[in-house]
Amino acid sequence: MSYSSKTLLISALLAVAEARFGQEQTPVSAVSSLQNVGNPGEAATLAGGIPGVLLAAANPCDKLTLADKIVTQLGDSAEVLDAAKGLVAAEQNFNPFVVSVPNICGDASLPATEALRGIVPLVDPAVTGSDTENANSATSKTTPFDATGLSVADVMKAQGFSNFTTAGAAGGNAGAGNNNANNGNANNNQNNNNNNNNNNANNNNNNNANTGNNNANTGNNNANTGNTNDNVDCGNTGNADNSANTGNTGNASNNTANAGSNNNNANTGNNNANTGNTGNNGNANTGGAATGAADFGKCTPTMDFQLGRAGRKADEGTFLPTDPLVAQGQQDALNPNIITNRICDQLINVCEANDAAHQQCLDAKAQILASGDKSEAVATTFNGLLGF
């Protein structure tokens, strides 16, 4: 290949790369152009965060979190929702020279905004099956797919595209936790087996008991040897049958003694098990004490439901944080999940709440989202989960 041909080829590849890697400008301009929403400069600030969440190395769940934040801070007007939908559907930068498939968010709680759920992203045309996925993405922006209890990755699979890797799966983390619990159970079972076998290597205090058990086992071996001799004698004389019976009686006695020893060891094992339970109870109490240490700082993390707020119809009910510090710059919302998300964010951003309070808020938010309820009762339920 001539030098000029190589130059043309490289130029063409760079042009394609520039076109593919400059796609984040579409959602950036959509958000930055929003007018009369949120606080002054807020839309521009949010737009400035978009390129970072669309980088190839970014967690694919980050752009969904940012899309929720756009709605939370700028409101749920049609213009804001359209801009946020564009971010959810945006293709994350992708380098086919490094990886062969895109990375998709597997967290079923994202996006939290109901109007953003069921939208699936574009993928690089170089990916096998991209025609199907990109057609689905275009459709989902106007007619979202059913996303009840599903992550974006799950929705994509349900619509016929699965050529991707998954990141940020909340379910996966939960599964890992369960696996750890199962491992703990396995260890407990191993301890039980050790007790039954009288191999209490971990319990130093029971070494003497093990020695006794070993002696008892030796006794069993001797008794078995006696049985063997008795059987041999049986071949010599009929009277030997009585002797054999005597021998068996002796063996039975030995066995009884051994059984008693085993029972004692079993009791010892139970005592050890109780000791373990005592330790576990202590840990549980410690955890409970930590849970009760929620401090919400300068804010009251509650929300209310009202009909006919400013700019709404008289019979239109919306949710809004009750604390002025939390509500600052926040429009009321038809979707309670927008407000629960706002409250939890502001606990960290401005309220100076501690981690326990923030976690309690996140737990309450997740319960509200999972319930699917958007009635007036949601406000009372959410407030109650936080102790108000």
N, C-alpha and C positions, 0 to 999 in steps of 0.2 A: 504494500500500500504506500502510495507517495506521501510526502510530507503534507502537501496541500489537502489530500483526502483525509489524512488523520486529523488535520486542523478542523476541517469541516465537520467531521464526526464528533470531535470533542465539543465543538461549539453547539452542535445539535443536542447533545446529551446535557450540556449545561443549561440550555434553553428549556428543555423538558423539566430538569430538576428545579429550575427557578419557578416555573409555572406550578409545579406540584407543591413546592415548599413555601409558596407565597399565598396559599389559600386562606390563611388565617385572617387576611385583610378583610374578607367579606363580613364575618361576624363582628370584627372590630369596628368597621364603619357603621354597621347596623346599630350597635350599642352606643357608640360615641355620638351619633346623630340624633339620639333621643332628646326631645326638648320638653321643658316644664315638668320634669319628673324628678323625684328625690330632691336632695339638697344640691345647691350649686356645685358643679364640678364632679358630682358623684358618678354620673354616667361615664364621663371621660376616664375617671379612675378605674372603674370596673372594666371598661374597654381595654385599658392598658394592661390588664391582667390576662387577657385572652391569648396572646401569642405564647405565653409561658405554658399554658395548659394544653396547647396543641403541639408542643414540641414532641419529637419522636420518643424521647426518653421520659416524658411526663406520665404520671399515673392516669389512666383513662377515666378514672372516677373524678379527678380534679375538675374537669370541664363541666361535669354535671353539678358538682358542688357550687361552682361559679355561676352556672345558669340559675340555680336556686337563689343564690345571693343577689343576682340581678333583679329577680322578681321581688325578693324580700325587701330590698332597699329602694327600688324604683317604682314598686307597685305592680298590680296585675292588670293594667290597661292593655288593650289589644296590641298597641304598638310595642310595649315592653315585652309582652308574651311572644310576639313574633320574633323579636330580636333574640330572646332567650332560646326559642325553638331553633333558630338558626345556629346557635352555638351547640346545642345538643346534637343536631344533625351534621355538624361540621366534621369533615375528615381530619383525623389527627395525622400530623406529618409522618411520613412513612418512607423509609429508605430501603428499597428492595435489594440493594447491594449488601445490606447487613442482615436483614431478616426477611422471611418469605411470606409472613402473614401478619395482619394487624393485631393490636392488643385492645381488648374490649372490657368495659367495667362489668364486674359480676356482682356488685352490691345491689341487692333487691330494694334497698331503702332509697336509692337514688335514681332519678331526681325525686325530691320530696314534693315538689310542686305538681299537683295533679294534672294541670294543663300541659306539663312537659313530659308526662309519662307516655310510653308507647311509641315514642319517636326513636328511630334507629339511625345510626350515622352512615355517611358515605364511606367507602373504602377505596383504596388505590386501584385503578383499573388493571394493574399488573397482577392482582390477586385472582386466583381461580374462583369463579363464581361471583365476581364483582358485579356483573350485569344484573343478576338477580337482586343483590343487596342494594345497589344504587337505585334500582327501580323501587324497591321497598322503602328506601329512605325518602324519596320524593313523595311517595304516597302517604307516608306516616306524618309528614308535616301538616297535611290537611285532614287526614283521617287516621289518627293514631291507632296502633294495634292494641289489643287487650294486654295490659301489663299487670294485672292483678297478682300481687305476690311474686312478680318476676323481675329480674334484673334486665338491663339492656341486652346483655349477652343472651339471656334466656329468650327474650322476645325475638332476637335475630335468628336463633336456632328454630324457634317455632314457625318462623316465616321462610325457612328453607335455606338459610346460610349459616354454616358452622365452621368455616375455614379461618379460624382465629384462635388466639390464646386469650386467657381470661386473667384479670387482675382485680384485687380489691374485693374478693368475694367474702361478704360477711358470713354467709353460710359455711364457707370453707373454714373460717376461723372458729366458728362455733363447733364444727365437726372436730377440729383439732383439740378443742377443749374436752370434748367427749372422749376422744381417744386417750387423753391424759388420764381422765377419770377411769377409763377401762384399764389403763396400765396400772393404776393404783389398785384396782380390784385384783388384777393378776398377781401383784406383789402380795396382797393379803392371802390369796390362794396358795402362793408359794410358801408363806409362813405356816399355813395350816398343814401343808404337806410335810414340812419339816417337823412339826409337832407330832404328826402321825408316825413318821419314821424315826422319831426320837433323835433326830439330828438337829439339836437346838444350837447350831453354831453361833447364831446371833445372840442367844441368851447365855451370857457367861455364867450366871448364877446357877444354871441348870446342868453344869458339866458333871456334877456328882450323880445327878439323876441319870444322865446318859450312861455313865459307867455302870450303874446298877442295871440298866436295861441291857447293856451289852452282856453282862454276866448272866442275866436271865435268858438271853438268847443262847448263850453257851449251854445253859442248862437244858434248853430245848434240844440242842444238838445231841447232848449226852443221852437225853431221854430217847431220842430217835434211835441212837445207837443201841440202847437197851432193847428197843422193840425189834431191831434187826436180830439181835442175839436170841431173843425169845422165839422169833420165827424159826430160826435155825434149830433151836431146841425142840420145837414142835415136831420136827421130823424124826426125832429120836424116841420119844415116849409120849403116850397118851396123857400121863400125869402132867406133862409139861404144859398142857393146855391151861391147867390151873395156874401154873407159874406165869404163863403168858398173861393170864388175866390179871394176876397180881402186878405184873410189870405194867400193864395198861393202866391200872388204877394209879400206880405211881406217876405214870406219865400224865394222867388226868390231873393229879394234884399239882404237878409241875406247871401244867398249862394254866391251871387256875391261878397259881401264883403269878405266872407271867401276865395273865390277863389283868390281875390286880395292879401289877406294876404299870401296865399300859394305861390303865384308868387314871392312875396317879399322874402319869405324865400328861394325859389328856387334860386333867384338871389344871395342871401347871400351865399348859398351853392356853387354856381358857382365861386363866388369870392374866397371862401376858396379853391376850386379845383385849381384855377389859382395860388394861393399861393403855393400849393403843387407842381405844375408844375415848378414854379420858383425855388423851392428847388431842384427839380430833375435836372433841367438844370444846376444849379450850380454844382451839383455833377458830372454831365457828363463832364463839362468843367474841373473840377478838375482831373478826370480820364484822360482826353486828355492831360493835362499838364504833368501828370506822364508818359504817354506813350512816350512823346517826349524827355525823359531824358536819352536815351540810350547812354552809354559810353563804347566803345569797348576796352578801356585801351590801352595796348601797341601793339595791333594787328589790321590789316585790315582783316576783316572776309570774304574775297572773295575767289573764286576758278576760275580756268580756264580749258578749254578743248583744248587739243593738240593732233595732230596725230603724230605717230612714235616716242614717247619718248624712252629713253634708254631701251633696252630689249623688245621693242614692234615692231610689224610689221609696215611698213611704212603707211599702211592704217588703223591702229588700233588706235582709239581715246580714250583717258583716261582723267580723272579728277584729279586735284591736288590743294591743297590750294596754294594761291599765296604768302601768308606771310611766310617768312622763319621760324619764331618762331612757327607758327601753323603747318607747314609742316615737321618740324624736326622729323625724324624717321618714317615718313609716306610714304608708297609707293603709286604711282598713282593707280587709280582704274577705272575699267570699269563701276562700279555702282556708280552713283553720290551720292546715299544715304550714302555710306560709308564716303565720304568726307564731306558732310553736318554734319554728326554725329561727325566727328573729329573736325570740326571747332567749333561747339557748345561746345564740351567737353573742348577744349583748351582755350576757352574764360574764363572759370572758373579756369582751371588748371594752366595756365601760363600767360594769357593775362591781368589778373586783371580787367576784365570787370565787370560792375555792373549788378545787377539782371535784370534791364530793358533791357539791351543789350542781356543778355543770353536768356531772354524770347522771345525777338524779333527773335533771331536766331532759337529757338525751334519752333516758329510759322512758320518761313520760311521753316525749315526742314520738318515740317509736311505737308506743302502745296506741296513741291516737291515730297514727298513720295506718297501723295494722287493722284498726277497727273499721276504717272506711267511713266513719260517721262524720257528717258535716252539719249536724243539727245544733240547735242552741245548747243542747246538753253537753257538747264537747268542752265548752268553756268550764263548766262545773267539774267535769271529769278531770281535765288537765290540772286545774287548780288544786283539786283534791289530791292528785298524785304527788303534788309538790308540798302538800301539807297546809294548804290555804283554803 
